[in-house]
Amino acid sequence: MIRTAIVVFATLLLGAAAAPVAEAASETELERMSSFALLLGRGIGCNLETKRASAVIGSWFDQTFPPGSREQERYLPVFAEKVEQHAREQRSGDSPDNCADIANAFYTMRW
């Protein structure tokens, strides 16, 4: 499951630089945000080094939902909540993926 999510995530990440700033979030942007939250949360839950990934995700977030915009005010708390949820699930063993698989997928990403 994590490998499929990573392939989708990598495809979405590669298109992030070309993502236009939108008035309202598109389905693609929401899927990308969800993928970022899943991978980052699971990485945190596995105690992986997430500094570079967090910076890339933060840049994408600011580009997609500009600071101070209604969209960022709406989606940033949702994103943070999902990251925390995925980290909690990973730590408690409620994730379908083990940390070895997550580390492999996480460090394979070109952050």
N, C-alpha and C positions, 0 to 999 in steps of 0.2 A: 504494500500500500504506500509506504513512504517513497519508494522509488518512483512510482507513477506520479505521486504528488510532486516530486522533485523535477521530473521531466516537464510537467505542466508549469511548475513554478519557474524553471529556468527559461522556458519559452516566454512566459509572461515578463520575466525580469529583463530579457533581452529587448523587449519592446517598450520597456519603461522609459527609456530616454526619449522616445518619440511620442510619448503619451501627452496629449494636449491637456491643458488646464480646463476643467469642465465646470459648468455651473452646478450640476448635480452628478453624483457618482454614477458611472455606467456599470453594467453588469460585469464587464471585464475588470474594471477598477476594484469593484467589491470582491471579485474572485481573487484578484492579485493580493488585496489586503488580507483576505482570509488565509491564503497560502503563506504569506509572510508571517502572520500570527501563529499559524500552526508550526512552521519550521523553527521560528525563533523561540516559541514557547517550549517546544520539545528540546531544542538545543540547550536552553536554560535549565530545563528539568534534568538534563543529562550532565550538567556542569561543564558544557563546552565553552570555549572562548567565543563570545558572540559580539565583541566590540566592533569588528569590521562589518559584520552583517547588520548590526544595529545602525551603523553610520549610513550604509547603503539604503537600508529601509527608510531611515529618517529623511534622507535626501529625496527618495521617491515620494514619500508622504508629503513633504513640503512642496514638491513640484506639482503633485496631483491635487492636493488640498492645501492651498497657500496659507501660511500662518495668519491667524486672525479671521479667516474666512468662516462662513457658516458651516461649510462642509468639514473643515478641520475640527471645529468645535463639536460637530456631531459625531464624526467618525473616529477621532483620536481616542476618546474614552472607550468606545466599543472595541477598537483594536487592542488597547491596553488590557481590557478585561479578558479578551480572547487569549492573549499571550499568557496572562496569569493562569487562565483555565487550562491551557495546554501544558504549561509547566507543572501545575498541580497534578494533572492526570498522569504525566510522565513519572513524576516522583512517587506517586502512590501505586504505580503499576497498572493503571487503568488505560494506558495507551496500547494500541495493538503492535507497536514497534519497540524493539529493544534499543538500548543506547548505542550498541555497536553499529546497527543499521543506520540509526540517526546520525551518528558521527560520520560514517562513511558518506552519506548523502549530503550532510551539512558541509563537510570539508571538500566535497567534489564541486560544490557551487563556486562560480567565479564571482566572488564578492568584490 
